[in-house]
Amino acid sequence: MLAVREFEPHPLLRNPHLMTVAATLWPRERRGLPPAQVRWFEVEPGTQILAHCHWQLRPAEGPTLVLVHGLEGSSDSPYMVGTAALAFAAGCNVVRLNQRNCGGTDHLTPTLYHSGRSADLAAVVVELLERDRLPAVCLAGFSMGGNLVLKMAGEFGAQPPRGLCGVAGVCPALELAPCVAAIERPENALYHWHFLRQLKRRMERKARLFPHLYRVDGLHSIRSIREFDDRITAPHSGFLSAADYYHRASAARVIAQIRLPTLILTARDDTLVPFSIFAAAGVENNSWITLVAPEHGGHCAFVSRHRGDERFWAEARLVEFCRQQSAKRMFE
């Protein structure tokens, strides 16, 4: 079990909605973060994903933290930039990874991104370890990205690549069906409207780029994320239905197989990722996993009462975790 510093929420942000919105709007420090180097990872024939990388002077002598964003996010999401700045200042290489189609890359693949594409992350890990010969790599994902990171770790099972020294998820949506049900509740109407609007806009772009594959007839009549997944995501991604997609793409199916040091940070008041899913998945039955669940924190927010590097508690903990696990691996 890892020792993790306690979260002390900002006194004005104990309401989970205020906490979540504040974290989205609060600017992150880029102090000391050098301009990113653009890199393309070919994760399967004909499909590339974009990464923004920040390398230390001697990349092969230190740890590397790969960050994965959430639904309709990108490498420029505030939590991605904030974590990257902290990690680089702590001596880590940082790879801010875009999922398929994200970060303005719709043209790079005819396929769609979804919560089950953990093989994309595995391909990135293998390339970093084998081509770049990096000694210690950690992955951390937020929300949907957290599900992907945990799913990848479970699929590696007892034989993860040597050099992959840990994974972490912040508010990971590791059981998709109840998470979709939560976001569709009336009190989450603003989030639901935002995500659904963004998903529809993405499909319109994909249809313009690949008109022989996608049609947008009836797109505007879709009224929920579940309906979007049933009519768009599932049939275009090899799933029978939204229910089939949610079941097969959820990290909960493989959480028991994880054999890597794993950190999960989630809030008991997260309105989008119900805390009950972690018990249902048996997370605490796996001794490789440390689950830390403060009473407050909102969704991927965790704005603390402290200033400076500790303002965003979860982001600071990811960097701490990466350094700890990488040091163990590098001095074995």
Buried (B, 14 or more C-beta within 10 A) or exposed (E): EBEBEEBEBBEEBBEBBBBBBBBBEBEBBEEEBEEBEEBEBEBBEEBBBBBBBBBBEEBEEBBBBBBBBBBBBBBBBBBBBBBBBBBBBBEBBBBBBBBBBBBEBBEBBBBBBBBBBBBBBBBBBBBBBEEBEBBBBBBBBBBBBBBBBBBBBBBBEEEBBEBBBBBBBBBBBBBBBBBBEBBBEEEBEEBBEEBBEEBBEBBEBBBEBBEEEBEBEEBEEBEBBBBBBBBBBBBBBEBEBBBBBBBBBBBBBBBBBBBBBBBBBBBBBBBBBBBEBBEEBEBEEBEBBBBBBBEBBBBBBBBBBBEEBBBBBBBBBBBBBBBBBBBEBBEE
